Amino acid sequence: MEQKRVFSLLVDNTSSVLSRVSGLFTRRGYNIHSIAAGVTMDPRFTRITVVVDGDDQILEQIEKQLRKMVDVRDVKTLKEGSSVCRELMMVKIRANVEERQAILAIADIFRAKVVDVGMDSMIIELTGNLSKLEAFLRLVSDYDIQELARTGITGLSRGMDDVKWF
């Protein structure tokens, strides 16, 4: 049975490490739903969050292959309930003066921010889990969405039990 899995990788902060990690997936024909990377508090390391899908056997194989990579220091599976995962989304909506108030009301319900207003458009910034972002998109789908940008999921496990110090 196909399922999505969120892997959180702690890797050495070296040139082309992201390319090598993503290359592992492409060489084996695995589809990446999202990938997000950024330097941690310790500049020696980067955290990469990868969302993939597959059956249990494929996902276990992916995890084993990730653990074998030289640059990879730690691999965690971020499970619902024991981790916090978020995604940032920006949506540019065509909006005339009459439509703005209704769009602002929807944005307010989702605790979204208006980050730009032009003569005929608005850019809304929203952070949350996948269901929140999808619900927002459903509510604004009657408006003319001009552009959409998403960061991909990033996350951390809850608590201190599995924190690695190198």
C-alpha positions as CSV (number, residue, x, y, z in Angstrom):
1,M,0.0,0.0,0.0
2,E,1.4,3.4,-1.1
3,Q,2.0,5.9,1.7
4,K,3.9,9.2,2.1
5,R,6.9,9.4,4.4
6,V,8.7,12.4,5.6
7,F,12.5,11.9,6.1
8,S,14.6,14.5,8.1
9,L,18.2,14.2,7.2
10,L,21.1,15.8,9.0
11,V,24.0,16.1,6.5
12,D,27.4,17.7,6.2
13,N,27.1,21.2,4.9
14,T,29.3,20.6,1.8
15,S,28.9,21.6,-1.8
16,S,26.6,19.5,-3.9
17,V,25.3,17.4,-1.0
18,L,21.7,18.3,-2.0
19,S,22.4,17.1,-5.5
20,R,23.8,13.8,-4.2
21,V,20.8,13.2,-2.0
22,S,18.3,14.0,-4.7
23,G,20.4,12.0,-7.2
24,L,19.9,8.9,-5.0
25,F,16.1,9.2,-5.6
26,T,16.3,9.9,-9.3
27,R,18.8,7.1,-10.1
28,R,16.3,4.6,-8.5
29,G,13.2,6.2,-10.0
30,Y,11.7,7.3,-6.8
31,N,9.5,10.4,-6.9
32,I,10.2,13.3,-4.5
33,H,7.0,15.1,-3.5
34,S,9.0,17.9,-1.8
35,I,12.5,18.6,-0.7
36,A,13.6,21.5,1.5
37,A,17.1,22.2,2.8
38,G,18.7,24.8,5.1
39,V,21.8,25.2,7.3
40,T,21.3,24.4,11.0
41,M,22.4,26.3,14.0
42,D,25.8,24.5,13.6
43,P,27.1,25.7,10.2
44,R,28.8,22.4,9.6
45,F,25.4,20.7,9.0
46,T,22.4,21.1,6.8
47,R,18.9,19.7,7.5
48,I,17.2,18.3,4.4
49,T,13.5,17.3,4.6
50,V,12.3,14.9,1.9
51,V,8.7,13.8,1.3
52,V,8.4,10.6,-0.8
53,D,5.8,7.9,-1.3
54,G,6.0,4.2,-1.8
55,D,5.1,0.9,-0.1
56,D,6.8,-0.2,3.1
57,Q,9.5,-2.1,1.3
58,I,10.5,0.8,-1.0
59,L,10.5,3.3,1.9
60,E,12.7,1.0,4.0
61,Q,15.1,0.6,1.1
62,I,15.2,4.4,0.7
63,E,16.0,4.9,4.4
64,K,18.8,2.2,4.2
65,Q,20.3,3.9,1.1
66,L,20.2,7.3,2.8
67,R,22.0,6.0,5.9
68,K,24.8,4.6,3.7
69,M,25.6,8.0,2.2
70,V,28.9,9.4,3.4
71,D,27.5,13.0,4.0
72,V,24.5,11.8,5.9
73,R,24.9,12.0,9.7
74,D,21.4,11.1,10.8
75,V,18.1,10.0,9.3
76,K,14.7,10.4,11.1
77,T,11.2,9.5,9.9
78,L,8.9,12.4,11.0
79,K,5.7,10.7,12.1
80,E,2.4,12.4,12.6
81,G,1.8,13.2,16.3
82,S,5.5,12.9,17.3
83,S,6.7,15.6,15.0
84,V,5.9,19.1,13.9
85,C,5.8,19.7,10.1
86,R,5.0,22.9,8.3
87,E,5.1,24.3,4.8
88,L,5.1,27.9,3.6
89,M,2.9,28.9,0.7
90,M,2.5,32.2,-1.2
91,V,-0.5,32.8,-3.4
92,K,-0.9,35.7,-5.8
93,I,-4.6,36.4,-6.4
94,R,-6.0,38.8,-8.9
95,A,-8.2,41.1,-6.8
96,N,-10.1,44.3,-7.6
97,V,-11.1,46.7,-4.9
98,E,-14.5,44.9,-4.4
99,E,-12.9,41.5,-3.9
100,R,-10.2,42.4,-1.5
101,Q,-12.3,42.5,1.6
102,A,-13.6,38.9,1.1
103,I,-10.1,37.6,0.4
104,L,-8.8,39.4,3.5
105,A,-11.6,37.7,5.6
106,I,-10.5,34.3,4.3
107,A,-6.9,35.1,5.0
108,D,-7.8,36.2,8.5
109,I,-9.5,32.9,9.3
110,F,-6.3,31.0,8.3
111,R,-4.0,33.5,10.1
112,A,-2.4,34.2,6.8
113,K,-0.6,37.5,6.1
114,V,-1.0,39.8,3.2
115,V,2.5,40.5,2.1
116,D,1.9,42.6,-1.0
117,V,-1.0,44.6,-2.5
118,G,-1.0,45.9,-6.0
119,M,-3.5,47.7,-8.1
120,D,-5.1,44.5,-9.2
121,S,-3.5,41.7,-7.1
122,M,-2.6,40.5,-3.6
123,I,0.0,38.1,-2.3
124,I,-1.0,36.0,0.7
125,E,1.5,34.2,2.8
126,L,0.3,31.1,4.7
127,T,2.2,28.6,6.9
128,G,0.7,25.4,8.1
129,N,0.3,21.7,7.6
130,L,-0.8,20.2,4.3
131,S,-4.6,20.1,5.1
132,K,-4.6,23.8,6.2
133,L,-2.9,24.9,3.0
134,E,-5.3,22.8,0.8
135,A,-8.3,24.1,2.7
136,F,-7.2,27.7,2.1
137,L,-6.7,27.0,-1.7
138,R,-10.2,25.5,-1.9
139,L,-11.7,28.6,-0.3
140,V,-9.9,31.0,-2.7
141,S,-10.4,28.8,-5.8
142,D,-13.3,31.0,-6.9
143,Y,-10.8,33.9,-7.3
144,D,-8.3,34.1,-10.1
145,I,-5.1,32.6,-8.7
146,Q,-2.2,34.0,-10.8
147,E,0.8,32.3,-9.2
148,L,1.5,29.9,-6.4
149,A,4.8,29.1,-4.7
150,R,5.3,26.4,-2.0
151,T,8.5,25.7,0.0
152,G,7.9,22.0,0.6
153,I,7.5,20.5,4.0
154,T,10.1,21.0,6.7
155,G,9.8,19.6,10.2
156,L,11.4,18.5,13.5
157,S,10.6,15.7,15.9
158,R,9.0,16.7,19.2
159,G,11.1,16.6,22.4
160,M,14.8,15.9,23.0
161,D,14.9,12.1,22.8
162,D,16.4,11.8,19.4
163,V,18.5,14.9,19.1
164,K,22.0,14.1,17.8
165,W,25.0,16.1,18.9
166,F,28.1,15.8,16.7
